[in-house]
Amino acid sequence: MTDTYLRGLGFVATARAPRAGQHAFDHAWRYQYDHLAADGATLFIEHPLGVDTCRLSTLEAPMAAQDVFASVGLHDRPGLEAAMKAFYAAHGGMGALLPPMAHSFFQPFRRQL
């Protein structure tokens, strides 16, 4: 799965997604689906670097095995789509679109001349 493919499905990179300049060993690809479930649950997908699977969870960075409801192969697109359908079926269907992320435009104090 590629960034382009995941974005095409409706995933958006989270704030903790890798950025340019980070070392390859200290990040994972993390995305959030752009729709909530009907019950308000959110869907996240994470691909830990060096692991040939993607983990789906309601948590951005699941640490315990019980927090992951599905693991699919890195190149198993039908498996990912089936896991997503199962997630939304278990949570009452697809809900509202996520609100756009608010960006902080805070700038450090600058002396005005």
C-alpha positions as CSV (number, residue, x, y, z in Angstrom):
1,M,0.0,0.0,0.0
2,T,1.2,3.4,-0.8
3,D,0.5,6.9,0.5
4,T,-1.3,7.6,-2.7
5,Y,-3.5,4.5,-2.4
6,L,-4.4,5.2,1.3
7,R,-5.2,8.8,0.5
8,G,-7.3,7.7,-2.4
9,L,-9.4,5.5,0.0
10,G,-10.0,8.6,2.2
11,F,-7.2,8.3,4.8
12,V,-5.4,11.4,5.9
13,A,-2.0,11.4,7.5
14,T,-2.0,12.1,11.2
15,A,0.2,14.7,13.0
16,R,2.5,11.8,14.0
17,A,3.1,10.7,10.4
18,P,6.7,10.7,9.2
19,R,8.2,14.0,8.1
20,A,11.2,14.8,5.9
21,G,14.4,14.7,7.9
22,Q,13.3,12.0,10.4
23,H,15.3,8.9,10.8
24,A,13.7,5.9,9.1
25,F,13.8,3.8,12.3
26,D,11.9,6.1,14.5
27,H,8.5,6.5,12.7
28,A,5.5,4.6,11.4
29,W,3.0,5.6,8.8
30,R,-0.2,6.6,10.6
31,Y,-3.4,7.6,8.9
32,Q,-6.9,8.4,10.1
33,Y,-10.0,7.7,7.9
34,D,-11.9,10.8,6.9
35,H,-15.3,9.6,8.2
36,L,-16.3,8.7,11.8
37,A,-18.4,5.6,12.4
38,A,-22.1,6.2,13.3
39,D,-21.3,5.7,17.0
40,G,-18.4,8.2,16.8
41,A,-15.5,5.8,16.7
42,T,-12.5,6.7,14.6
43,L,-10.6,4.4,12.3
44,F,-6.8,4.5,12.2
45,I,-4.3,2.5,10.2
46,E,-0.7,2.2,11.1
47,H,2.2,0.6,9.2
48,P,5.2,0.1,11.5
49,L,8.4,0.4,9.7
50,G,10.0,-3.0,9.0
51,V,6.8,-4.9,9.6
52,D,5.0,-6.3,6.5
53,T,1.5,-5.6,7.9
54,C,-0.9,-2.7,8.5
55,R,-2.8,-2.6,11.8
56,L,-6.3,-1.1,12.1
57,S,-7.4,0.3,15.4
58,T,-9.6,2.9,17.0
59,L,-6.4,4.3,18.5
60,E,-3.8,6.4,16.6
61,A,-0.8,4.4,18.0
62,P,-2.1,1.1,19.5
63,M,0.4,-0.4,21.9
64,A,-1.4,-3.6,23.1
65,A,-2.6,-6.4,20.9
66,Q,-6.1,-6.1,22.1
67,D,-6.2,-2.5,20.7
68,V,-5.8,-3.8,17.2
69,F,-9.0,-5.2,15.6
70,A,-7.4,-6.2,12.3
71,S,-4.0,-6.8,10.8
72,V,-3.7,-7.1,7.0
73,G,-0.8,-7.7,4.8
74,L,1.0,-4.7,3.4
75,H,-0.1,-5.4,-0.1
76,D,-3.5,-7.0,0.7
77,R,-5.9,-4.3,-0.6
78,P,-9.0,-6.6,-0.7
79,G,-8.2,-7.5,2.9
80,L,-7.9,-3.9,3.9
81,E,-11.2,-3.0,2.3
82,A,-12.9,-5.9,3.9
83,A,-11.6,-4.9,7.3
84,M,-12.8,-1.4,6.8
85,K,-16.3,-2.6,5.9
86,A,-16.3,-4.9,8.9
87,F,-15.3,-2.0,11.2
88,Y,-18.1,0.3,10.0
89,A,-20.7,-2.6,10.1
90,A,-19.7,-3.2,13.8
91,H,-20.1,0.4,14.6
92,G,-23.5,1.1,13.1
93,G,-22.3,2.2,9.6
94,M,-20.5,5.2,8.3
95,G,-21.1,8.5,10.1
96,A,-20.1,12.1,9.7
97,L,-17.1,13.5,7.8
98,L,-14.3,14.5,10.2
99,P,-14.0,18.2,10.8
100,P,-11.0,19.8,9.1
101,M,-8.0,20.0,11.3
102,A,-7.4,23.4,12.9
103,H,-4.0,24.8,12.3
104,S,-2.3,27.1,14.7
105,F,-1.0,30.2,13.1
106,F,0.7,31.3,16.3
107,Q,3.9,33.2,15.4
108,P,6.6,34.2,17.9
109,F,6.6,37.9,18.9
110,R,8.2,40.1,16.4
111,R,9.0,43.7,17.0
112,Q,7.0,46.0,14.7
113,L,8.8,48.9,13.3
